[in-house]
């Protein structure tokens, strides 16, 4: 399901989801769920902004988590999370 290699971009996005020294992350999102989010909302290889996948995730979450391909299990896991303002700090991702 998941590649055994993780690129720098994916590692940064992972840290934004689970938290690090520089960002609080999303309370209730652990390593496995973070990888599921990254798989369900990938950032395109041609995107200049590496946060586009996470922005699509947040739009999906804010929009009531309407069903989508591969997102049913995420909907069940994420029903009690809160995404705080500033969770995705673009300066951290550079």
C-alpha positions in Angstrom: 0.0 0.0 0.0 2.8 2.5 0.9 6.2 2.9 -0.6 9.1 2.0 1.8 10.9 5.1 0.7 9.8 8.6 1.7 10.9 11.7 -0.1 11.8 15.0 1.7 8.5 16.6 0.6 6.5 13.7 2.1 8.5 13.8 5.3 7.7 17.5 5.7 4.0 16.9 5.1 4.1 14.0 7.5 5.6 16.3 10.2 2.9 18.9 9.5 0.3 16.3 10.2 1.7 14.5 13.3 3.6 17.5 14.8 7.3 18.3 15.2 9.5 20.9 16.9 8.2 23.5 14.5 4.5 22.8 14.1 1.8 21.4 16.5 0.3 18.9 14.0 -3.3 17.7 14.2 -4.3 16.3 17.5 -5.6 12.8 17.0 -3.5 12.1 13.8 -0.8 9.6 14.3 1.8 8.1 11.9 -0.5 5.6 10.3 -3.4 8.0 9.8 -0.9 10.7 8.5 0.3 8.3 5.8 -3.3 7.5 4.9 -4.0 11.2 4.5 -0.9 11.7 2.3 -1.9 8.7 0.1 -5.5 10.0 -0.2 -4.6 13.6 -0.9 -1.2 13.6 -2.7 0.5 16.7 -3.9 1.0 16.6 -7.7 4.6 16.4 -8.9 4.2 19.6 -10.9 2.8 21.6 -8.0 5.1 24.5 -6.8 3.3 24.5 -3.5 3.9 21.2 -1.6 0.9 22.0 0.6 -1.7 21.6 -2.1 -2.5 18.0 -1.0 -3.0 19.1 2.6 -5.1 22.0 1.5 -7.3 19.6 -0.5 -7.5 17.5 2.7 -8.6 20.5 4.8 -11.2 21.5 2.2 -12.6 18.0 2.2 -12.6 18.0 6.0 -14.2 21.4 6.3 -16.8 20.5 3.6 -18.2 17.7 5.8 -15.9 14.9 4.6 -18.1 13.8 1.7 -17.3 10.4 0.5 -14.6 9.9 -2.1 -12.4 7.1 -3.4 -10.5 5.6 -0.5 -11.7 8.1 2.0 -14.3 6.1 3.9 -11.9 4.8 6.5 -10.4 8.3 6.9 -13.8 9.7 7.5 -14.4 7.3 10.4 -10.9 7.9 11.9 -11.0 11.7 11.7 -14.5 12.6 12.9 -13.2 14.0 16.2 -10.1 16.0 15.0 -9.7 19.7 14.9 -7.5 21.5 12.4 -6.2 24.7 14.0 -5.3 27.8 12.2 -1.6 27.8 11.3 -1.3 24.0 11.3 0.1 24.1 7.8 2.8 26.8 7.9 4.3 27.2 4.5 7.5 28.6 5.9 8.1 25.3 7.7 7.6 23.4 4.5 10.5 25.2 2.7 
